[in-house]
Amino acid sequence: MGSVPLTSDPPRITAVQRWGAVALATMTVLLIDQLSKAWALRRLSSLEVVDVVLSLRFNLAFNTGMAFSKGSGKGPLIGLVALIVAGVLLVIARKSTSILQLVFIGIVVGGALGNVIDRLSRVGEAPNFGGTGFMSGAVVDFIDLQWWPIFNVADAAIVVGGIGLVLIGVRAPEEVATEESAPETATVQEATPDEATPDEATPEEAGTAGSFDE
């Protein structure tokens, strides 16, 4: 019996599904990040610290560098790198066939854009920092674990999304589908004319035998 070869084509998703997943994750992170920063500026601007649970507390801080208060004063360069990373992830999203991967991409992009918005819109707001150049605004941080640098929702989204992408692998699907080989079928070998059975004599052998009988 013949067998039908099996293929392993990657699942197909529509453009609406692809960019809808990225956009939804991105906008969700952006909304939560910006709303939480606005709350922190309003609630914690008087240097008030709000204890939440265990070592977690809300403590307002301004960051002119990268995530977790690293690279102080290099906001424009860090903001540019964040935009490049977001662009690369969106290029990867064009060929992705995994909704989960697309969601993680959106989470990272949302986190990167959340901090870029701060750098663009909060120029001159940070105390004791007089930067006035492009993307020199300070990022608002307020989540304080007391054993880790103060961070914000955008920072957390970048870390969580990045870990998720590493776990599932950031790679474009292969274009060529692999095929499983069909199972081997047993073949019947036919006997060749030279492989005559002992009970069957060829015409030449029959003629020779007849000449001896005469």
Secondary structure, DSSP 8 states (H G I E B T S, - for coil): ------B-------HHHHHHHHHHHHHHHHHHHHHHHHHHHHHSTTS--EEEETTEEEEEEEESSSGGG-STT-HHHHHHHHHHHHHHHHHHHTT---HHHHHHHHHHHHHHHHHHHHHHH-TT-STT----STT---EEEEEE-SSS--B-HHHHHHHHHHHHHHHH------SS--B-------------TT---TT---HHHHHHHHHHH-
